Amino acid sequence: MTSTQSTLPIPYKPTNTGNNEFRVILVYVMFNNETQDPNNEIWPANTTTGPSYKGTMLAQQKNASGEWWNYYNPNTQSISSWFCEVSKGTIHVVGEEFFVKLDYDISYYQVPGRGESEVNKHIYAKLSTNSGFNWSRYDKWEYHTNGQITYNQDGVIDMIYKVHRYKYSEIFSEGPASGFAYLGVADNQMHYLVDAVNQKYVYGGFPDFHPNEIKGSGVSLLGNGTSGILTKAGLLGRLWHEHGHYFFGAHHIKVGLMGDVWDPFMNPLEQMYINYVSPYYSNVPYEEIVISDISGRFAGNPSCVRVQLPSSEILISHRNKVSHWDRQMLGDTAYGDLFRATNYGNGIYFYHITGIGLPGYTSQDLECADGLWKWVQDGYETPDWDENNPWLPLLKRTIPIRGINDDGLPVNINSNPNTVKDGLTIRGTANNPPYYSSETKWFSVGKKKNQNENGIDRIFTNEEENWTSREFQVDRWDAWNKDYNEIFSPYSSPGTTTWDGQNSGVFICINNVNGNQATIRIYRDIEYNPSNGLQESEILIATPPSKPMGLKIDRTECIDYRVYPIISWTHNIEPDMLQGQPQPVYKRYKIFRAWDDANNVPGEYSEIADIFVHKDNEPTYIDYTTYGQCDQGTGEINYRIRYKIKAVDNTTMLSVYSDYVSISSYFLNRGGGESGDAIHSGEIFTYELKQNYPNPFNPVTNIQYQIVNQGMVSLKVYDMLGREVKTLVNEYKSPGKYVVSFDASGLSSGVYFYKMTAGDFTNVKRMVLIK
C-alpha cells in the first residue's frame, strides 16, 4: 500500500478481544478456467475443494482453557494460534474457511468495466449460498472516529481474508502486489450490501487510504508472477502483514511485521504500540538485567528492555524461538520459508529507534552483530532458482566502520560508493535490462547447493563459492550472542551511536545466555549522561574489548620460491587498548590458528602469537611457520589453515574471537619452537639480520637472517645490562635464509638485543618485550 498521512486514530481493528472474539471469513477463490501452473501440488487448477491447506488455518470457536500459548494448534489452527501467541493471549481470532469457484472464465472478468468489481460481487453471492451461512456472525465490532473500538454491531462486516489462486492481468487493483489491505469495489460500489434483510455491508476500502473511508472489511491475497501459487507459509505471511495495516496504518517500516526486513512475530516497537509487551525501562548508571524470551511465557523477567540514549533508544529482545512463530531470521538456511526448520538465528537483537510511537512514523534499524561496512559490487551472480543466469549483484564487504549510525534506509552502492551499511540495507544494481533494478544482498561465501537445498556457510566448508543466503532477510550472524559478539558500545561495530551520529556513552554487555534467559549489563558514561553515569575508565575496566573486525589474508611477496600468509585487520579503538612504557602507544592482540589436511575443515584453534602493534600502524602478522611455493602458483596444497585474533586490553581482558580468514598451504611446521628452519637454500649474495617480527612482542617473536657462505653462525639474545639470556643459534649453517622463533615466556618486560655473528659479519638489533 502507498503511505498516506493518517488523520484517524490507529488501530482500526481490535488488538485485544477481552472476553469476546474476532470472527473472520477466509475464502479461497478460483476462476472457472485457471491457467497458471495447472498441476501445482498445493493448489491444482482442477480442485473442487481448494488448496491443500484449507481447513488448517482457523479455530471455529474461541478457546481459553489452559496456558494461553496452547489455546490453539499452530499446525491446524495457524491464524488463530499466531494472533494468540503474538498478543500473549489477549486476542482471539476465529472463523470459518470457504472455497469459491467462480462461474466465469478469466477472460470474462478481463473485459473493461468488469474486473475486480464483478469478481467481488460474485464471491459474496457464492458465500451467501453456503448452507447456514449468516453474515451477521461476522459483524461484532465497531470502529469509532475517536479511536475507540467497541464490541457491538455496526452493519459492517469485520474481516474477510480473500485469497485468489492467481492474480491475472486486467482484473485486480494495486498493481503487481500479491497482497493489499482492502477488498476493492463490488458492483462498482465501495460499500456493498451483502445482506439486505439484516442490512450488512462489505466496505471495500481502507481507512485514510481510500477517499472518505473510515472502516474496512478485509484484505486481498493473491498468487502472482513473483510468488507463484501461494504456499501456506506464503499466505500466512501476507495475511498477517495486511491485517497488520489495520493495527498500524498504511505505512511500512524498515524492520518488523510491516517491514522490508520482515519479522513475522512483530518487532518490539510494534508489540509495544498495541500493548503486547511492556518493556523494562533502563536509565541508571549501571544495572544487570535478566531478560526472558520474547514469547512472554516466562513470568518474573521482562521480555523486552528499553535503553534510553541521549537522542534515541535501543530496544533489546531475546529471540530463542520458543514460540512456533518467532522467526526473526528468514534468510540463511530458512530460505525465506516460515516453516523451514533451522537451528540458527537465536540470540539477542538490538533495535535502534528514534522514539516510542506509531511504528510508521518512527525511524528504526536492526543493529546487525556482523558489523557496519563499506562495500563494493563485484559483478553478478546466479541465484539458486535461476542457476544459468548471473544477474543479481554480488556485494562484498571491504572496510569495517565504527562510530557512525546506520539510519536503516537502503542505499545502492553504485549511487553512493562511500555509504556505510549492514547486510540488510546495502543494495546493488542488477543486470536485468531494461530495468537494472536495485537489489538486496543475496549471497554469502560458502558452498552452493541446488534450489530448495541448504547452501553451506563457509565455516563448514573449504569452498569459497557464492551461495544464495538471502542475507537481507536476516542470517545467522545478525543476532548478538555470548562468545560471538557480546559488546555493544560506542567502540564496537555497529555501536551505540545515537541516531544523529553522536557518542551515546552507553555500553551493553551480554554477560550470559542460558536457554530462554539472558543476562545483560548496561553502563552509562557520565560524560554523555551527566546526571546518570559512571566514569568511562570504570566501565572499560569492567568490560572486555569489542570484537576485532576486518580480518583479511594475503601472501607475502615471493621470497626465493616461497610465500607466507600475512593477515591484517583494523585496530580496536577502545581507549584502554593502549599500553606499553614509557608511552602507551601499542595495542595488543593474540593470534590463533587452526589447521587440517587439505580435504578437511580446520576446527580447533590454538594460540601461536601474542603481538603488540603501534597504534598508528596497520595491524599485521606474518606466519613464517607455513608457506606456499611461488614458482608454480602455490604449489601442491597439503593443508587448510584458518586464523582468528583476539584483542587484549591493558587489564588483560580478552575480546571474543574475530571472524576467521583462511588460506591453503604447502608446508606447515606444526611444532614451531626454536628450530631455525631454512626458508631458502638457493644463491645468496649478502649477509643480513632482519628486524624481529612482531615487535614489540609477547611472548614469541620471529627473527629472520641470511648467510652467504657455509660456516658457524651464532645468534644470541642479551638484556639491557649486556647479560646473555638466550642462545638461539650456535651451529654450522649452509648458505641460505633462515627464520628462528624466540620464546620469552620466562623473561620480564623490557628492551632486549639480539646479536648475529657469521664469519666476519656481525649485526645487533633491538627488540621490545611487553607483557
N, C-alpha and C positions, 0 to 999 in steps of 0.2 A: 504494500500500500504506500501511497505517497504521503509524506508527512504534512500535516496541517497544524495550524495553531489551535489548540483546544480551547473552547470557550465554555464547555460544560464540565462539571466536576467528574473526575475519573476515580474509581472504575464505574463501568456501565452495567455490569452484571455482578451478582453476589459473589463474594470471595469467602463467605462464611455462612453456611446454611443453618447453623444452630441446631434446633430440634427438627428441622424440616429437611427437604431435599430439593435438588435442582434436576428436574426431569427433562431429558432431551430426546430428540429424534435423530437417529443415524440411518441415512438412506443411501444405498448403493445404487447407482444409475448406469444403465447401458442403453445405447441406441439399438434399433432393431437389426442393424447390419454392421456391427463392429468390425472394422477392417484392420485396425492396428494390432500387430502381434497376436494373431488369432489363436495360436497354440500356447499362449502364455500359461504356465503351470499353475500360477496363483489365481489368475482370473481369466480363464479361457473365454473366447468370444461366443462359444455355443452353450455356456452355462445357463441353467434355468433357476439357479439358487443364489448367484452372486459369488464374490471372491471366497477363497478357501477359509479366510479368517473371519467371515461373517459369523456372528454368534459368540465371538471371544472378546468383545470389546466392553460391553456394559452389563453391570448388575441391574436386574429389573426391579429390585427392591432395596431399600436402604438397610444396611446392617450396622449396628453399633454395639455388637457383642464382643467382648474380649479386648485385646490390645488393639489400638487404632490402626497400627500397621498391618494387622491381619484381618481387617474388616472385609477386604476384597482381594480376590485372587489375581495376581499380576499377569497370569497367563490366560485366564479365561474371562476376566473382567478388567481388562487392561486400562481403559479410560477411567473407570471408577477407582481403580487402585491408584493410578497416578495422581489424580486430584486429591485423594485422601492422604497419600503419603507426603506430597509436597506441601500440603496445608497443615500437616501434623494433626490430621483427624478432624479438621474443622469444616470441610466442605464435602458433601455427599452428592456426587453426580451419578445419576442412574437413568435408565431409559430403555428404549426398545430399538432393535435393528430391523430394517426393512430392505427389500430388494425390489427395484422397479426396472422393468424393461419397457422402454417406450415403444409405441405402436408404429412409429415412423422411422424411415431411414435417415442417415446423416444428411444427405442432400436436401431433404425436406426442410430441415432447420437452417440450412445454409442460404436459403432464399432471403434476400433483403427484407427486413421488416418482421421476420420470424425470430430466429436465433434464440438467445437465452430467454427471451420473453415467453416464447411458446414452450420451450423446454420446461421451464419452471411451472407454468400453468398445467402442463400435462403431468408433471411429477406430483403436484399437490392433488390433482384429481385422482391419480392412481393410489396415493396414500389413503385418500378418503374412502376408497372402496374396500380396504382391508377389513376383514371381519372384526368387529368390536372396536375399531379404531375410533378414538374420541379426541378431537383437537383440544378440548378443554383441559385434558390431563397435562398439557404442555404449556398452559398459561397459569403460572403460580406466583410470579414475581413482577414487581413494578418498579421502574426507574423513575425518579423524580428529578427535575432540573436543579434542585438544591443539593443533589448528590446523594440523597437518601434512597435506599433500596429496601422495599418492604415486601413482606410475604402476603400478597393479595393479587387477585386477577385484575388485569387492565385491558383485556381484549387483544393483547399482542402475544403471539407465540414466543416463548422464551429463547429456545435454541434449536436449530436444525443443523446437523452436520451433513452436508450434501456432498457425496463422493462420486465423481464421474470416473468411469474406467479410463477415458482418454479425452484430452482437450483437442477436438478437431477445429480446424480453422473456420473463421467467419461465423462462429456461433457465440463464443463467450467474450465477456469483457475482461478488463485488466491485463491486456497484452499477453505475453508468454508465460505469466506467472502460473505456478502449479498450486497456488493457494491464495485466497483473499478473504477478508473478514466480513463479507457480506454475501447475500444470495442473488441480488440483482432483481430486475423487474419481472413481473408475471402479468401477461396480457397487457403489457405496456403500463402497468401500474406499480409504483414503488410500494404502496400499501395495498396488498391484495387480499380480498375477502375469501377465506377458505372455508368458513363455516357460517352460512347465512343465518342458521337457526340460533346459534349461540354468539353470533357477531364476533368471530375470531379472525384476526388478520395476521398475515405474514408481512413483516416490514423488511423490505429487500435491501435497504441501505445500511450505512454505518454512521453512528453519531459523529457530527462535526466533520465528516468526510463527504457525505452527500448533502446537497442543499436542504436546509430546514429539517434535517433528520435528527431526532433526539433519541431514537431507540433503534434497535436492530434485532433480527430474528435468526441470525445464523452465519455460517461460513461455507465457502465452496472450496473443495479439494479435488484436484484433477491430476491424472497422469499426463505427462507431456513428453516432448522430444528429448528433454534432458533427463528426466526421472524415469521415463518408461511407465509401464503399468505399476501402480503403487504397491509396494510390499506392505506388510503390516507395519513394520518399523517406519517406512516412508510416510505412511498415512498418519500414524500417531504423531510423528514429529511435526508435520504440517498442521495437524488438528490442534495440538497444544499451542503452537505458535499463533495460529489465527484466533483461537479462543483468547489467547493472551492479549490480543488487541483490545478486547472488552475489559481487561484488567488495567491495561497501561496506556491505552490510546493508540492513535495511528502511527506514532513514532517507532523507529527502530533504534537500537543501541549497538554498541560495539561487541559486548560480551554478555551472553545471557540467553534466556528463553526468547527474547526479542532481538537477539544479537546476530551480527555477521559471524562471529565465533559463537556457535550455538551451544547452549547449556540446557539440556532437557530438564534439569532439576531446578531451574532458575538460579541466577546468581544471588549473593546475599542482599544486594541492594533491592532487587525485585521482591525477594521474600520479605524484606523489611517494610517496603511500601504498602504491602497488603497484609501486614501483621502476621506473617507466617514465621517470623523469627524476631526475637528481641535481643539484640546484641549486648554483650558486656562492654561498657564504655571505659576505656583506659586513658587516663590523662594525669598520671602521677609520675614522680621522678624514676621510680623503679617498681616493678612488680613481676611476680611469677604467676602465670595463669595456666590452669589445666583446661583445655578446650576439647569438647567431645565431637563426635562425628556429626556432619551436617544433617543427618537424618532426623535429629531431635529425639531419638529414642532413649537417650541416657540422661536421666534426671541428675541434678546436682551440679553440673558444669555447663557453661554456655556452649552453644554450638556455633557461635559467631562472636568475634571480638572486633570492636570498633576502636581504632587507634587514631587519635587526633594529631594531625601535623599542623604546623603554623598556618598553612593556607589550603590544606586539603586533608583527606583522610585515607586510611588504609583499613579495609575490611578483611578479616582473616577467617578462613574456614578450613576445616579438616575434612577431607574427602576420602573416605575409606570404603566406599561402595557398599555400605551396609544396606541401603535401600536398593531394591531392584532397579530403580530409575535414576540413581546417581551415576551419571556418565559424563563428567566434565571432559574426559579425554575421548574424543571420537575420531581423532587421527590415529597414526601409527597402526598397530595391528587390529584396531577396531574397524578400520577401513570405512568410517562413516556410518557404520551399521549399529543402531541402538542395541541390537540383540547379539552382536558378535562377542563371544567370550574373549576376554583379555585380562591378563594379570597386572597390566600396567596402568599408570595414571593416578594411583593413590598418593596422598601426601597433603601438604599444606599449600593453600593457594592464597595469594595476596592480590586483592582487588583495589586499585588506586582510583579514588573518586574525588570529584570537586566538592561534593556536599551531599546531604541527605535530602531526597525529594523524589518526584516523579522521574523514573529512570530515563525517559526520553529527553529530559531537559538537564540531565546531569552527565558531565563528561566522565569517562571511566576507561580503565585499561587493566588488563590482566598482566601482572608482572611475572614474566617467564624466568624460571630459575636458570635457564641456559644462556641468559645474558642479552645485553643490547650490543649491536654490532653495526659496523659499516659493511656494505655489501657490493657485490658485482654480479652482473648477469653474464654467465659463461655459456652462451649459446642456448641450445634447446635439447629437450629430452623426450623420450617416448613414454607416455603413461601406460599403466598396466592394462587399460581397456582398449588401447589403440597402439599396439606394440610395433607397428611398422611406420608410424608417423611421428617423427620428432618435432613437436610443435609447441609444447609447454616450456616456459622459461626455466632454465637451470640457474637457481640463485645460490650464491655461495658467500659465506661469511669471510671477512678479511681481518678487521681490527676490532677488538672489544673496546667499548667506551664506558667510562664511569662518570658520574657526576652530572648527568643530564636526565630529563624526564621524557619518556615517550608518551605522546598525547593519545595514543591508541588509534589514530587515524591512519588508514592505509596510504602508502606513498610508493610510487613507481620509481625504482632506482634509476631508470633511464631518463626520467624527467628531473630527478634531484639526486645526482651522484654522491652527494655528501650526507644524505639522510642517515639517521641512526635509528634502527628499528629492531624488533624481535622477529621471530619466525611467523608470528601471527599477522603482522601488519605490513611486512615488506611485500612489494609487488614487482613483477617484471612484465615484459611485453611478449605476447605470444606470436608465433609465426602462423597466423591463420587469416591470410588476406581474404577479403579487403578490410577486415575488422581490426587486426592487430590489437586484440583486446589486452587489457591489463589483467594479469592473472596472479594468483597467490603462490606460495611456496609449496610445491607438491612433492619434492624429492629430498631424500636423505641418503647418506652413504651407507652401503651395506651390500647385500646380495639381492638381485632381482628375483621375483617369482612371477608365475603366471597370474592372470586375473583371478580374483576370488581366493588366492592363496596368500598367506602372510609372507611379506618380504622379511629379510633377516637384517637386523640392525648390526652395525659394524662391530659392536663389542663381541658378537658371537661368530664372526666370520673374518677371514683374511681378505675376502673380496672387497673391492672398493668401487662397486657399481653404484648407480643411482636408482634406488628403489622408490616406488610410489608410496611415500609415507604419509602424505596428506598432512604435513606438519601444521598447516594453517588451521586445522581443526583441533589443535592441542595434541601433543605427543607425550611420550613417557618422561621427557626431560624438562617439562614445564612446571611440574609440581616440585616444591621445595621439600627436602627430607633430611633427616639426620644422616650424616656421613656422605651426603651427596652435595647439597648446598644448603647450609644451615644458618648463615649470617646474612641478614638483610639490613643494610646500614648505609650511611652516607658514602661509604667507600667501596661498596660492592657493585656488581653489575648484573641486573639493574639494582638501583639503590633506592633509598627512602627520600630521594629528592622531591621537593614539593612540586605541585603542578606547574608553577611558574619558574621552575629550574633552580630553586634555592636549596641550600643545605637545611634539612629539617632538624638535624641533631637527634634523630630517633634511630635507635639500634634495636632490632628484633632478632633474638637468638632462639633457634629451635633446640631446646635442651634435651628433649626425649620424645620419641614417638613409640607408643606401646599399644598396638591394636587400634581400638576405637577412641583412644585418648592421646593427646599430645600436650607436652608441657613447653610453654614458650616464655621467654623472659624479655621484658620491654624496658629499655633505658632511654632517658632523655638528657641531652646535653644542655646544661644551664645557659650556655651562650645563646642558644636559639629558643630556649624556653625559660626565660629569666625568673618567672615565678614558680617554676615547677621542674627543676632539673638537678643533675649531678655534674661534677667536673668531668670533662671528656677523658682526662687521664685516668679517672677511676673506672670509667666504662671500658676503656681499652684494656686495662689490666684484667677485667672480668670476662672479656670476650676474645676469642681467637681471631686471627686474620680471616678475611673473606676468601672465598675460593679463588685460587690463581686462574688467570684467563689467558687466552690467546696462544696456547702452546702450538708451535709449528716444528716441523722437522725437515732437514735437508741433509745433503752430504757436503763435506769439505771439498775443496778443490783437490785434484789428484796429486797425491804426494808419492811420486815414484811408484805408480801402479796400484795405489791403494786410496780409498776414500773412507772417511769416518763419519758416523752420524753426528750431526750438530743440531741440538734443539735450542729453540728460543721462545720467549714468552714476553708478556708485558708485566711491568712491575706492579705489585700490590702498592696501594697508596695510603694505607693506614699510617698515621704518624709514628706509632710505636713499632713499625717495621725498621726504622733507622737504628743502627747500632754500630759499635766499634769505637776505638780510642785512638788518639785523643778527641777526634771529632766523629760524631755518629753519622757517617756518610755511606754506610754499607747496608745492604738488605740481604737477608739470609734465606736460603732455600735448600730443601733436601730433594735429591734426585732418586727416583725409584725406577727399576727396570724389571720387566717380565720377559721371558723368552721361552721358546719351544721349538721343536723341529719344524721344518718348513710346511709340513702338511697339517700341523696342529695350531690351535689358537692359544696364544700365551694367556696365562691367567694369574699366576702367583707372583706378586711384586716383592722385591727386596731392595733395601736402600743401597745405593752404590756411591753416593757422594753427598757431601754437606758443604755448600759453597756460599761465599759472600760476593756480592756484586755491587759495584759502586752505583749509587742512586742515579747518576747521570748516564750510565751505560745501559745498553740493551742487555737484559739477562740472556746468557747463552751458556751451553755446556757441550763439550765435545767428549764423546765416549771413545777413548783410544783402545779399549779392550775388545772392540769388534770392528770389522771392516768389510768392505766390498772391494772387488777388483775393478779397476777402471780401464784396463787395456781392451776389454771387450764388454763394455757396459758394466754391470755389477758382477759379472761372472756367475758361477754356479750359486744358487740360493740354497743354503743349508739351514738357516734359522729365520724365524719370525721374532722380531723384537718390538716391545712396546715400552714407552716411557711415560711416567707421570711425575708431577712435582708437588711438594707442599711448601707453603710459606711458613716461616718461623719468625715470631715477633721477639722483641727484646726481653720478654719474660719467659721465653722458650715455648710459648703456646703455639701449637701447630694448627694450620688450616686443614680442611678436608683436602683430599686429592683433587688435583686438576683433572680435566678430561685428558685422555691419553692421545699420543701420536704413535705411529708405527712405521717400521721400515724392515726391509729384508736384508740379510747379511750372509756373506760367505764364511767368515771366521768369527768365532766368539771365544774369548778367554774367560771361561766360566768362573774360574777361581779368583782372578785378579791378583792382588798382592804385589810383592817387590820382585817381579820376575825379570824385569829388564828385557822384555821381549823385543827382538828386532822387528822393525816395521819396514825395513828396506835393506836389501843386501846388494844393490847394484853399485854403479860407479859414483863416488862422492869426491868432490873437489875441495871442500873446505871443512875444517873443524868448526863445530858450533854447539853452544849450550843455550837452549831456549828458556824463556821465562816460563816458570811453572804455571799450570792451569788446573783448576781455578786459583786465583789469588786476589784477595785473601781466601783462605780455605778453612774447612773444619769437617772431619779431621784428616781427609785424604786429598792429596793433590797429585798431579802427574807432571813429570819432568822429562822433556824430550831432548836428546842430544845426538850428534852425529860425529863419526871419526873417518879419517881418510885412509890411515894405514893400520894394519893389524898390530896390536900391541896391548900393553897393560893400560887399563882405564880405572881411574878412581873417581868416585862421586860420593862426597860426604856432606853431612849437614852439621852446622855449628850454631850455637846460641850467641847472644849479644856479647858475651864475655870471651868468645873465641873457643869455647869448650866444644869438643866433638860430641854430638848427641846421637848420630846415626850414620852408619856406613851403608850406602845404597848399592854401590858397585865397587868391586875390587877384584878384577879378573881380566884375563886376556879377552879381547873382542876383535872380531873381524870387521873390516870396513863396512859401514852402513849406518842407518838411522835406527835409534832405539828410543823406547819410552819406558820409564820406570815409575812405579807408584810409591809415594811416601805417605805412610800412615802415622799421624802424630797423636794418636789417641792418648798416649801416656805423657804427653807434654802439656805445659801450660801455655796460655795465650801469650803472644809476643812476636817480636821480629826474629827471624832466623835467616841464616845464609847457607847457600849450598855451593860447593866448590868442585869443579871438574878438572882433573889432570889427565892428559893423554899425550905421552911423548913430551914435546916442547910446548904443547898447548895448555894454558891454564885460564880459567874464567870463573868468576864468582858472581852470583846473583842473590837478590834479596827476596824474601817471601814473608807473608804475614799470616800467622795462625790466630784465628778469633774463635773463641768458644763461648 
